[in-house]
Every structure is written in structure tokens, then in C-alpha cells.
Amino acid sequence: MKVVPYIDQEGCIGCAICVEVCPMGVFLMGGDKAVVMRPEACSGCGICVENCPVDVITLKWADL
């Protein structure tokens, strides 16, 4: 089990702050929304959660 980020796509406003602040390069922009492209690279630091202006990113446990 590993902690990975999850983005509520309905609430994402496409600001790309998570893409900019993530030190592990987990996120990319997919059209007008942020997407989790490299969940295995997530360190679980939570900087994406702290910086999301609309609070749509959560960290969850997942089997990778």
C-alpha cells in the first residue's frame, strides 16, 4: 500500500498549481484539468493538498 493523490475532476479548475508545486512531478495538465500521471512517484508530502485553491486533491491509500 502506498499513499497517492486523487483529484476530484468535477471540482478541478485547471489552475495547474499542483503541477507547479509537486517536487516529484506526479501531475500533468490533461486539457483543462490536472491529472495524476505518475502516482508511483508520490512521496506523500501533501504539498499538493495544501496548495490546491479549491480543495479537490486528497491523499489516499492504494495498491500500486
Chimera marker file (.cmm) of the C-alpha trace (Angstrom):
<marker_set name="trace">
<marker id="1" x="0.000" y="0.000" z="0.000" r="1" g="1" b="0" radius="0.5"/>
<marker id="2" x="1.143" y="3.490" z="-0.858" r="1" g="1" b="0" radius="0.5"/>
<marker id="3" x="-0.272" y="6.985" z="-0.428" r="1" g="1" b="0" radius="0.5"/>
<marker id="4" x="-1.259" y="8.517" z="-3.768" r="1" g="1" b="0" radius="0.5"/>
<marker id="5" x="-3.069" y="11.730" z="-4.721" r="1" g="1" b="0" radius="0.5"/>
<marker id="6" x="-6.605" y="11.750" z="-6.049" r="1" g="1" b="0" radius="0.5"/>
<marker id="7" x="-8.141" y="14.745" z="-7.874" r="1" g="1" b="0" radius="0.5"/>
<marker id="8" x="-11.897" y="15.315" z="-7.960" r="1" g="1" b="0" radius="0.5"/>
<marker id="9" x="-12.095" y="16.155" z="-11.661" r="1" g="1" b="0" radius="0.5"/>
<marker id="10" x="-15.501" y="17.822" z="-11.360" r="1" g="1" b="0" radius="0.5"/>
<marker id="11" x="-14.108" y="20.397" z="-8.962" r="1" g="1" b="0" radius="0.5"/>
<marker id="12" x="-10.708" y="20.935" z="-10.594" r="1" g="1" b="0" radius="0.5"/>
<marker id="13" x="-10.439" y="24.455" z="-12.056" r="1" g="1" b="0" radius="0.5"/>
<marker id="14" x="-7.275" y="23.767" z="-14.054" r="1" g="1" b="0" radius="0.5"/>
<marker id="15" x="-5.079" y="26.287" z="-12.257" r="1" g="1" b="0" radius="0.5"/>
<marker id="16" x="-2.025" y="23.961" z="-12.517" r="1" g="1" b="0" radius="0.5"/>
<marker id="17" x="-0.740" y="24.896" z="-9.064" r="1" g="1" b="0" radius="0.5"/>
<marker id="18" x="-0.374" y="21.202" z="-8.172" r="1" g="1" b="0" radius="0.5"/>
<marker id="19" x="1.706" y="20.674" z="-11.317" r="1" g="1" b="0" radius="0.5"/>
<marker id="20" x="3.971" y="23.562" z="-10.314" r="1" g="1" b="0" radius="0.5"/>
<marker id="21" x="4.429" y="22.727" z="-6.618" r="1" g="1" b="0" radius="0.5"/>
<marker id="22" x="4.809" y="18.942" z="-6.741" r="1" g="1" b="0" radius="0.5"/>
<marker id="23" x="8.503" y="18.148" z="-6.227" r="1" g="1" b="0" radius="0.5"/>
<marker id="24" x="8.048" y="14.624" z="-7.589" r="1" g="1" b="0" radius="0.5"/>
<marker id="25" x="6.386" y="15.506" z="-10.917" r="1" g="1" b="0" radius="0.5"/>
<marker id="26" x="3.261" y="13.483" z="-10.190" r="1" g="1" b="0" radius="0.5"/>
<marker id="27" x="0.816" y="15.785" z="-12.009" r="1" g="1" b="0" radius="0.5"/>
<marker id="28" x="0.388" y="16.961" z="-15.592" r="1" g="1" b="0" radius="0.5"/>
<marker id="29" x="-2.242" y="19.042" z="-17.303" r="1" g="1" b="0" radius="0.5"/>
<marker id="30" x="-4.639" y="16.968" z="-19.364" r="1" g="1" b="0" radius="0.5"/>
<marker id="31" x="-6.544" y="19.509" z="-21.411" r="1" g="1" b="0" radius="0.5"/>
<marker id="32" x="-8.022" y="21.978" z="-18.953" r="1" g="1" b="0" radius="0.5"/>
<marker id="33" x="-7.686" y="19.804" z="-15.816" r="1" g="1" b="0" radius="0.5"/>
<marker id="34" x="-4.810" y="18.471" z="-13.742" r="1" g="1" b="0" radius="0.5"/>
<marker id="35" x="-4.347" y="14.703" z="-13.807" r="1" g="1" b="0" radius="0.5"/>
<marker id="36" x="-2.297" y="12.265" z="-11.753" r="1" g="1" b="0" radius="0.5"/>
<marker id="37" x="0.136" y="10.813" z="-14.266" r="1" g="1" b="0" radius="0.5"/>
<marker id="38" x="2.790" y="9.274" z="-12.021" r="1" g="1" b="0" radius="0.5"/>
<marker id="39" x="1.118" y="8.112" z="-8.787" r="1" g="1" b="0" radius="0.5"/>
<marker id="40" x="4.015" y="5.779" z="-8.030" r="1" g="1" b="0" radius="0.5"/>
<marker id="41" x="6.317" y="8.815" z="-7.729" r="1" g="1" b="0" radius="0.5"/>
<marker id="42" x="4.237" y="10.419" z="-4.956" r="1" g="1" b="0" radius="0.5"/>
<marker id="43" x="6.156" y="10.879" z="-1.704" r="1" g="1" b="0" radius="0.5"/>
<marker id="44" x="3.007" y="11.649" z="0.295" r="1" g="1" b="0" radius="0.5"/>
<marker id="45" x="4.294" y="15.082" z="1.314" r="1" g="1" b="0" radius="0.5"/>
<marker id="46" x="0.864" y="16.709" z="0.849" r="1" g="1" b="0" radius="0.5"/>
<marker id="47" x="2.114" y="19.928" z="-0.722" r="1" g="1" b="0" radius="0.5"/>
<marker id="48" x="-0.466" y="19.470" z="-3.500" r="1" g="1" b="0" radius="0.5"/>
<marker id="49" x="-3.275" y="19.194" z="-0.942" r="1" g="1" b="0" radius="0.5"/>
<marker id="50" x="-2.059" y="22.283" z="0.933" r="1" g="1" b="0" radius="0.5"/>
<marker id="51" x="-1.805" y="24.404" z="-2.220" r="1" g="1" b="0" radius="0.5"/>
<marker id="52" x="-4.983" y="23.428" z="-4.087" r="1" g="1" b="0" radius="0.5"/>
<marker id="53" x="-7.166" y="26.573" z="-4.005" r="1" g="1" b="0" radius="0.5"/>
<marker id="54" x="-10.409" y="24.602" z="-4.389" r="1" g="1" b="0" radius="0.5"/>
<marker id="55" x="-9.534" y="21.668" z="-2.071" r="1" g="1" b="0" radius="0.5"/>
<marker id="56" x="-10.130" y="18.910" z="-4.618" r="1" g="1" b="0" radius="0.5"/>
<marker id="57" x="-6.928" y="16.919" z="-4.000" r="1" g="1" b="0" radius="0.5"/>
<marker id="58" x="-6.804" y="14.225" z="-1.343" r="1" g="1" b="0" radius="0.5"/>
<marker id="59" x="-4.233" y="11.598" z="-0.463" r="1" g="1" b="0" radius="0.5"/>
<marker id="60" x="-5.492" y="8.030" z="-0.359" r="1" g="1" b="0" radius="0.5"/>
<marker id="61" x="-4.021" y="4.607" z="0.220" r="1" g="1" b="0" radius="0.5"/>
<marker id="62" x="-3.781" y="2.463" z="-2.915" r="1" g="1" b="0" radius="0.5"/>
<marker id="63" x="-2.201" y="-0.750" z="-4.123" r="1" g="1" b="0" radius="0.5"/>
<marker id="64" x="0.227" y="0.020" z="-6.926" r="1" g="1" b="0" radius="0.5"/>
<link id1="1" id2="2" r="1" g="1" b="0" radius="0.2"/>
<link id1="2" id2="3" r="1" g="1" b="0" radius="0.2"/>
<link id1="3" id2="4" r="1" g="1" b="0" radius="0.2"/>
<link id1="4" id2="5" r="1" g="1" b="0" radius="0.2"/>
<link id1="5" id2="6" r="1" g="1" b="0" radius="0.2"/>
<link id1="6" id2="7" r="1" g="1" b="0" radius="0.2"/>
<link id1="7" id2="8" r="1" g="1" b="0" radius="0.2"/>
<link id1="8" id2="9" r="1" g="1" b="0" radius="0.2"/>
<link id1="9" id2="10" r="1" g="1" b="0" radius="0.2"/>
<link id1="10" id2="11" r="1" g="1" b="0" radius="0.2"/>
<link id1="11" id2="12" r="1" g="1" b="0" radius="0.2"/>
<link id1="12" id2="13" r="1" g="1" b="0" radius="0.2"/>
<link id1="13" id2="14" r="1" g="1" b="0" radius="0.2"/>
<link id1="14" id2="15" r="1" g="1" b="0" radius="0.2"/>
<link id1="15" id2="16" r="1" g="1" b="0" radius="0.2"/>
<link id1="16" id2="17" r="1" g="1" b="0" radius="0.2"/>
<link id1="17" id2="18" r="1" g="1" b="0" radius="0.2"/>
<link id1="18" id2="19" r="1" g="1" b="0" radius="0.2"/>
<link id1="19" id2="20" r="1" g="1" b="0" radius="0.2"/>
<link id1="20" id2="21" r="1" g="1" b="0" radius="0.2"/>
<link id1="21" id2="22" r="1" g="1" b="0" radius="0.2"/>
<link id1="22" id2="23" r="1" g="1" b="0" radius="0.2"/>
<link id1="23" id2="24" r="1" g="1" b="0" radius="0.2"/>
<link id1="24" id2="25" r="1" g="1" b="0" radius="0.2"/>
<link id1="25" id2="26" r="1" g="1" b="0" radius="0.2"/>
<link id1="26" id2="27" r="1" g="1" b="0" radius="0.2"/>
<link id1="27" id2="28" r="1" g="1" b="0" radius="0.2"/>
<link id1="28" id2="29" r="1" g="1" b="0" radius="0.2"/>
<link id1="29" id2="30" r="1" g="1" b="0" radius="0.2"/>
<link id1="30" id2="31" r="1" g="1" b="0" radius="0.2"/>
<link id1="31" id2="32" r="1" g="1" b="0" radius="0.2"/>
<link id1="32" id2="33" r="1" g="1" b="0" radius="0.2"/>
<link id1="33" id2="34" r="1" g="1" b="0" radius="0.2"/>
<link id1="34" id2="35" r="1" g="1" b="0" radius="0.2"/>
<link id1="35" id2="36" r="1" g="1" b="0" radius="0.2"/>
<link id1="36" id2="37" r="1" g="1" b="0" radius="0.2"/>
<link id1="37" id2="38" r="1" g="1" b="0" radius="0.2"/>
<link id1="38" id2="39" r="1" g="1" b="0" radius="0.2"/>
<link id1="39" id2="40" r="1" g="1" b="0" radius="0.2"/>
<link id1="40" id2="41" r="1" g="1" b="0" radius="0.2"/>
<link id1="41" id2="42" r="1" g="1" b="0" radius="0.2"/>
<link id1="42" id2="43" r="1" g="1" b="0" radius="0.2"/>
<link id1="43" id2="44" r="1" g="1" b="0" radius="0.2"/>
<link id1="44" id2="45" r="1" g="1" b="0" radius="0.2"/>
<link id1="45" id2="46" r="1" g="1" b="0" radius="0.2"/>
<link id1="46" id2="47" r="1" g="1" b="0" radius="0.2"/>
<link id1="47" id2="48" r="1" g="1" b="0" radius="0.2"/>
<link id1="48" id2="49" r="1" g="1" b="0" radius="0.2"/>
<link id1="49" id2="50" r="1" g="1" b="0" radius="0.2"/>
<link id1="50" id2="51" r="1" g="1" b="0" radius="0.2"/>
<link id1="51" id2="52" r="1" g="1" b="0" radius="0.2"/>
<link id1="52" id2="53" r="1" g="1" b="0" radius="0.2"/>
<link id1="53" id2="54" r="1" g="1" b="0" radius="0.2"/>
<link id1="54" id2="55" r="1" g="1" b="0" radius="0.2"/>
<link id1="55" id2="56" r="1" g="1" b="0" radius="0.2"/>
<link id1="56" id2="57" r="1" g="1" b="0" radius="0.2"/>
<link id1="57" id2="58" r="1" g="1" b="0" radius="0.2"/>
<link id1="58" id2="59" r="1" g="1" b="0" radius="0.2"/>
<link id1="59" id2="60" r="1" g="1" b="0" radius="0.2"/>
<link id1="60" id2="61" r="1" g="1" b="0" radius="0.2"/>
<link id1="61" id2="62" r="1" g="1" b="0" radius="0.2"/>
<link id1="62" id2="63" r="1" g="1" b="0" radius="0.2"/>
<link id1="63" id2="64" r="1" g="1" b="0" radius="0.2"/>
</marker_set>
